[in-house]
């Protein structure tokens, strides 16, 4: 686990650059020392192994967590929740960054709040808890009670985060490139550009507030779903205020009875289908912390819409064709659909096409089953992860999908991982068929009619 203690967020360009310098120097020193020891033993130094030794792993994760902001967020993004893009060793290191970040010291927090609300900011509240209830890569969250009695969650952005995004992404990318762990010829620049764009969007709290309100309107007719209400009067460019919604972390729902886990995961997959085909907007970050479960009402709580993005019509239509071919078991149509949305690289050799088709067959296994699919057995998530490593092993031909597709795939993979964590049983085919010409989409747009049946 990373340490979680108050540490000042480096907010100036020079202080953040110095952090990357210390990180690179420390890793280089460890590599040189380890290489010298191998030479003295008569062994040829193995650069990847030296770069990925435990000391460097801890140094990398701890420094990125100290920097927070884009440095930490990029580590989360490129870990991809399953190693789909990077080698497993590097992905495992960066996965450490999905734990809680270090909060700001109270003195630095006070400075941010004064800058956002003015020196008399406390006059707006009956109570404001200076100790955060959560700390992540872009900001930390505090409980508060407004003068009018509203129970609020206040997201406070770390200072200097927005201004440092481009430099942070470039610095992290330099470290990754120097590692030599990326596939030869891997086109990382489009992913870096997309990471910068997404991070700027996530640091734009006005945009996130708009997405929060949008999701609240979209989910208004879903009685099993809760979205916090935006408190626009207290929100500022670096402060996002919303109603506080009770709930426990979604992965703790694994302790619930089987029927309730099945109902909850079915609901989450219904939301995924609605995002992709009905709403045409998707919250693309599958971090489990973005979903909570209200133990009293049994409702699903949706949080954090900084990574929400519009799904273009052509991508939605492409996924509709992809699902239809998967349901039909038509490999030729499957290849065409994957090529159409960019999952299959142009002029891919036969071996790569076979690997991708095998991955698709496994991924579509829940769709082809007539009845509930048990995500708790069969090791589906592990099989897909192993196949992705085989794919990356074909280095001379491997290219990442377009960024929009990559983030949608990341969301889908996150849902598979959560379903496996909950050991849920879901009739996935019944959820998908209405979107592939196999029936009405009434279940996706009128959840009240199906709520009792889902229980």
C-alpha positions in Angstrom: 0.0 0.0 0.0 1.1 3.6 -0.7 1.4 5.8 2.4 -1.6 8.1 3.1 -0.4 11.0 5.1 -0.8 14.7 4.5 1.9 15.8 2.1 2.1 19.2 0.3 1.2 19.0 -3.4 4.0 20.5 -5.4 2.3 23.3 -7.3 5.0 25.1 -9.2 6.5 23.9 -12.5 10.0 23.8 -11.0 9.0 21.8 -7.9 7.2 19.2 -10.1 10.1 19.0 -12.5 12.4 18.5 -9.5 10.2 15.6 -8.4 10.6 13.9 -11.8 14.3 14.6 -11.7 14.6 12.9 -8.3 12.5 10.0 -9.6 14.6 9.5 -12.7 17.9 9.9 -10.8 16.9 7.4 -8.1 15.8 4.8 -10.6 18.9 5.3 -12.7 21.0 4.8 -9.5 19.2 1.6 -8.7 19.7 0.3 -12.2 23.4 1.1 -12.3 23.9 -0.5 -8.9 22.0 -3.6 -9.8 23.8 -3.8 -13.2 27.2 -3.6 -11.5 26.2 -6.4 -9.1 25.2 -8.6 -12.0 28.4 -7.9 -13.9 30.5 -8.8 -10.8 28.6 -12.1 -10.8 29.5 -12.8 -14.4 25.9 -12.2 -15.6 24.7 -10.0 -18.4 22.5 -7.2 -17.0 18.8 -7.5 -17.9 17.6 -3.9 -18.2 13.8 -4.6 -17.9 14.4 -6.6 -14.8 16.6 -3.9 -13.3 14.0 -1.2 -14.1 11.2 -3.2 -12.5 12.9 -4.3 -9.3 10.9 -3.8 -6.1 13.0 -0.7 -5.0 12.2 1.0 -8.3 8.6 0.0 -8.2 8.1 1.6 -4.8 10.0 4.7 -5.8 7.9 5.2 -8.9 4.6 4.6 -7.3 5.4 6.8 -4.2 6.8 9.7 -6.2 3.8 9.8 -8.6 1.5 9.6 -5.7 3.3 12.5 -4.0 3.1 14.6 -7.2 -0.6 13.7 -7.7 -2.4 15.5 -10.5 -1.7 14.3 -14.0 1.4 12.4 -13.0 -0.7 10.1 -10.8 -3.7 10.1 -13.0 -1.7 9.0 -16.1 -0.2 6.2 -14.1 -3.8 5.1 -13.4 -4.9 5.5 -17.0 -2.0 3.6 -18.6 -2.3 0.7 -16.1 -5.6 0.0 -18.0 -7.0 -2.2 -15.2 -5.7 -5.4 -16.8 -2.6 -4.8 -18.8 -4.2 -4.4 -22.2 -1.6 -2.0 -23.5 1.5 -2.2 -21.3 3.5 -5.3 -20.3 2.1 -6.8 -17.1 5.1 -5.9 -15.0 4.8 -2.2 -15.7 1.0 -2.4 -15.4 1.2 -4.0 -12.0 3.5 -1.3 -10.8 1.3 1.5 -12.0 -1.8 -0.3 -10.6 -0.5 0.6 -7.1 -1.6 4.2 -8.0 -5.3 3.2 -7.9 -5.2 3.3 -4.1 -6.0 6.4 -2.1 -3.7 9.4 -2.6 -2.1 11.5 0.1 -4.3 14.5 1.3 -3.1 18.1 1.4 -2.0 19.5 4.7 -4.7 21.8 6.3 -2.6 24.9 5.6 -2.5 24.2 1.9 -6.2 23.3 1.9 -7.0 26.6 3.6 -5.2 28.5 0.8 -7.1 26.7 -1.9 -10.5 27.4 -0.2 -9.7 31.0 0.4 -8.7 31.4 -3.3 -12.0 29.8 -4.3 -14.5 31.2 -1.8 -12.7 34.2 -0.2 -11.3 34.7 3.3 -14.7 34.5 5.0 -15.6 31.2 3.3 -16.6 29.5 6.6 -19.6 31.9 6.9 -21.3 29.8 4.2 -21.3 26.6 6.3 -22.7 25.2 9.6 -19.8 22.7 9.5 -16.9 22.0 7.2 -14.7 18.9 7.9 -11.1 19.7 7.2 -10.1 16.0 7.2 -11.1 14.6 3.7 -13.2 11.6 3.3 -11.4 10.7 0.1 -8.2 11.8 -1.7 -7.6 11.0 -5.4 -5.3 12.1 -8.2 -6.9 15.4 -9.1 -8.5 16.5 -5.8 -9.8 15.4 -2.4 -13.4 15.3 -1.0 -14.7 16.9 2.2 -18.0 16.6 4.1 -19.8 19.9 4.9 -23.2 21.2 6.0 -24.3 24.4 4.3 -26.1 27.2 6.2 -29.4 26.0 4.7 -28.8 22.5 6.1 -27.8 20.8 2.8 -25.5 17.8 3.5 -22.7 18.2 1.0 -19.7 16.6 -0.5 -17.1 19.2 -1.6 -14.4 18.2 -4.1 -11.3 20.4 -3.8 -8.8 20.4 -6.6 -5.1 20.3 -5.8 -3.3 23.5 -6.5 -1.3 23.7 -9.8 -2.9 20.5 -11.2 -4.5 22.0 -14.3 -1.4 24.1 -15.2 0.9 21.1 -14.9 -1.0 18.5 -17.0 0.9 18.8 -20.3 4.3 18.8 -18.6 3.4 16.0 -16.3 2.2 13.8 -19.1 5.3 14.5 -21.1 7.6 13.7 -18.2 5.8 10.4 -17.3 5.9 9.5 -21.0 9.6 10.1 -21.1 10.2 7.8 -18.2 8.1 5.1 -19.8 9.8 5.4 -23.1 13.2 5.3 -21.5 12.3 2.0 -19.8 12.4 0.2 -23.2 9.2 -1.7 -22.1 6.9 -0.3 -24.8 6.5 -2.5 -27.9 8.8 -1.5 -30.8 7.1 1.0 -33.0 4.3 1.5 -30.5 2.5 4.8 -31.4 2.2 6.3 -27.9 1.8 9.9 -29.0 -1.9 9.7 -29.9 -2.6 8.2 -26.5 -0.6 10.9 -24.8 -2.5 13.6 -26.7 -5.8 11.9 -25.6 -4.6 11.6 -22.0 -3.8 15.4 -22.0 -7.3 16.1 -23.4 -9.0 13.9 -20.9 -7.0 15.2 -18.0 -7.8 18.8 -18.9 -11.5 17.8 -19.0 -11.2 16.2 -15.6 -9.6 19.2 -14.1 -12.4 21.4 -15.6 -14.8 21.3 -12.6 -17.3 23.5 -14.5 -17.5 20.8 -17.2 -17.8 18.0 -14.6 -20.6 19.9 -12.9 -22.4 20.0 -16.3 -21.9 16.3 -16.7 -23.1 15.6 -13.2 -26.3 17.5 -13.9 -26.7 15.7 -17.3 -26.4 12.3 -15.7 -28.8 13.3 -13.0 -31.4 14.1 -15.7 -30.6 10.9 -17.7 -31.0 8.7 -14.6 -34.1 10.6 -13.2 -36.4 7.8 -14.4 -34.2 5.0 -12.9 -35.4 4.5 -9.4 -32.6 2.2 -8.6 -29.9 4.8 -9.4 -28.8 7.8 -7.4 -26.7 10.7 -8.8 -25.7 13.5 -6.5 -27.3 16.9 -7.1 -25.0 19.7 -8.2 -24.7 22.6 -5.7 -24.0 25.3 -8.3 -24.0 28.2 -5.8 -21.0 26.8 -4.0 -19.1 25.4 -7.0 -16.1 27.3 -8.4 -13.4 26.5 -11.0 -11.4 24.5 -8.5 -14.2 23.5 -6.1 -17.1 21.2 -7.0 -20.0 21.1 -4.5 -22.7 18.4 -4.6 -25.1 16.6 -2.3 -23.6 13.9 -0.2 -25.0 10.5 -0.9 -24.5 7.6 1.5 -23.1 4.3 0.4 -20.3 1.7 0.7 -17.7 0.9 -1.9 -19.2 -1.2 -4.7 -16.7 -4.0 -4.3 -17.9 -4.5 -0.7 -21.2 -5.6 -2.2 -19.4 -9.0 -2.7 -20.7 -9.8 0.8 -24.3 -9.4 -0.2 -26.6 -12.4 -1.0 -26.2 -13.8 -4.5 -29.6 -12.5 -5.7 -28.7 -9.0 -4.7 -25.3 -9.2 -6.3 -26.9 -10.4 -9.5 -29.4 -7.6 -9.4 -26.8 -5.0 -8.8 -24.5 -6.2 -11.6 -27.4 -6.5 -14.0 -28.2 -2.9 -13.3 -24.7 -1.7 -13.9 -24.6 -3.5 -17.3 -28.0 -2.0 -18.2 -26.5 1.4 -17.5 -23.5 0.5 -19.7 -25.9 -0.4 -22.6 -27.8 2.8 -22.0 -24.6 4.9 -22.1 -23.4 3.3 -25.3 -26.7 3.2 -27.2 -29.4 5.4 -25.7 -27.7 8.3 -23.8 -24.7 8.4 -26.1 -22.6 9.7 -23.2 -20.4 7.4 -21.1 -18.5 7.8 -17.8 -15.3 6.0 -19.1 -13.4 5.6 -15.8 -14.2 2.1 -14.4 -12.5 2.8 -11.1 -14.5 0.9 -8.4 -14.5 4.1 -6.3 -16.8 5.8 -8.8 -19.7 3.4 -7.8 -21.2 3.0 -4.3 -24.0 0.9 -2.9 -26.7 2.3 -0.5 -27.2 -0.5 2.0 -30.5 0.9 3.2 -32.3 1.4 -0.2 -30.3 -1.0 -2.3 -29.7 1.7 -4.9 -26.6 2.2 -7.0 -24.8 5.5 -6.5 -22.9 7.0 -9.4 -20.0 9.3 -8.7 -17.3 11.3 -10.5 -18.1 12.4 -14.0 -14.9 14.1 -14.9 -14.2 11.3 -17.4 -17.6 11.4 -19.0 -17.5 11.8 -22.7 -19.9 11.9 -25.6 -20.1 8.6 -27.7 -20.2 9.5 -31.4 -23.0 8.0 -33.5 -20.6 6.0 -35.7 -18.9 4.4 -32.6 -22.3 3.5 -31.1 -23.4 2.0 -34.4 -20.1 0.2 -34.7 -20.6 -1.4 -31.3 -24.1 -2.4 -32.3 -22.7 -4.3 -35.3 -20.0 -5.8 -33.0 -22.5 -7.1 -30.5 -24.7 -8.5 -33.3 -21.9 -10.5 -34.8 -20.8 -11.7 -31.4 -24.3 -12.9 -30.6 -24.5 -14.7 -34.0 -21.1 -16.3 -33.7 -20.1 -14.9 -37.1 -16.3 -14.6 -37.1 -16.2 -12.9 -40.5 -18.7 -10.3 -39.4 -16.9 -9.9 -36.1 -13.6 -9.1 -37.9 -15.3 -6.6 -40.1 -17.0 -4.9 -37.1 -13.7 -4.8 -35.2 -11.9 -3.4 -38.2 -14.6 -0.8 -38.6 -14.1 0.7 -35.1 -10.4 0.3 -35.0 -9.9 -2.7 -32.6 -8.4 -4.7 -35.4 -5.3 -2.9 -36.9 -5.2 -2.3 -40.6 -3.4 -5.1 -42.6 -3.2 -7.2 -39.4 -1.4 -10.6 -40.0 -3.4 -13.8 -39.7 -1.8 -14.7 -36.3 -2.9 -11.3 -34.9 -6.4 -11.7 -36.3 -6.7 -15.1 -34.8 -5.7 -13.8 -31.4 -8.1 -11.0 -31.5 -11.0 -13.3 -32.7 -10.1 -15.7 -29.8 -10.3 -12.8 -27.4 -13.6 -11.7 -28.8 -15.0 -15.2 -28.6 -14.1 -15.3 -24.9 -15.4 -11.8 -24.3 -18.7 -12.7 -26.0 -19.2 -15.9 -24.0 -21.7 -14.3 -21.7 -23.7 -13.1 -24.7 -24.0 -16.6 -26.3 -25.3 -18.3 -23.2 -29.0 -18.8 -23.0 -29.6 -17.6 -19.5 -27.4 -16.2 -16.7 -23.7 -16.2 -17.1 -21.7 -16.9 -13.9 -18.8 -14.4 -13.9 -17.5 -16.0 -10.7 -16.3 -19.2 -12.5 -14.3 -19.9 -15.6 -11.6 -17.3 -15.2 -12.9 -15.1 -18.0 -11.1 -11.9 -16.9 -7.8 -13.8 -16.5 -8.1 -15.4 -19.9 -8.7 -12.1 -21.6 -5.7 -10.6 -19.7 -3.4 -13.5 -20.8 -4.6 -13.2 -24.4 -3.9 -9.4 -24.4 -0.3 -10.2 -23.4 0.0 -12.6 -26.3 -1.3 -9.8 -28.6 1.2 -7.3 -27.2 3.9 -9.9 -27.8 3.4 -9.4 -31.5 5.3 -6.2 -31.2 6.1 -5.4 -34.8 2.3 -5.3 -35.6 0.7 -4.2 -32.4 -1.0 -0.8 -32.4 -3.5 0.6 -29.9 -7.1 1.2 -30.9 -8.3 4.9 -31.4 -8.5 6.7 -28.1 -12.3 6.8 -28.0 -12.4 3.0 -28.5 -9.7 2.5 -26.0 -11.5 4.2 -23.2 -14.8 2.5 -24.0 -13.0 -0.9 -24.0 -11.4 0.1 -20.6 -14.9 0.7 -19.2 -16.2 -2.6 -20.5 -13.2 -4.4 -19.1 -13.8 -2.7 -15.8 -17.4 -4.0 -15.7 -16.1 -7.6 -16.4 -13.6 -7.3 -13.6 -16.3 -6.0 -11.2 -18.7 -8.8 -12.2 -16.0 -11.3 -11.5 -15.3 -9.6 -8.1 -19.0 -9.8 -7.2 -19.3 -13.4 -8.6 -22.4 -12.2 -10.2 -24.7 -14.2 -12.5 -26.2 -12.0 -15.2 -28.3 -12.8 -18.3 -26.1 -10.7 -20.5 -27.7 -11.9 -23.8 -31.1 -10.6 -22.6 -29.6 -7.2 -22.0 -27.8 -7.0 -25.4 -30.4 -8.5 -27.7 -32.7 -5.4 -27.8 -29.8 -3.4 -29.1 -29.0 -5.8 -32.0 -32.5 -6.1 -33.5 -33.6 -8.9 -31.2 -36.3 -7.0 -29.3 -37.5 -3.8 -27.7 -35.2 -1.6 -25.7 -38.1 -0.9 -23.3 -36.2 -2.5 -20.5 -33.3 0.0 -20.8 -35.5 3.1 -20.8 -38.3 2.1 -18.4 -36.6 0.4 -15.5 -39.7 0.7 -13.2 -41.4 -2.1 -15.3 -38.5 -4.5 -14.7 -37.4 -3.8 -11.2 -39.4 -6.5 -9.6 -38.4 -9.0 -12.3 -34.7 -8.2 -11.7 -35.1 -9.0 -8.0 
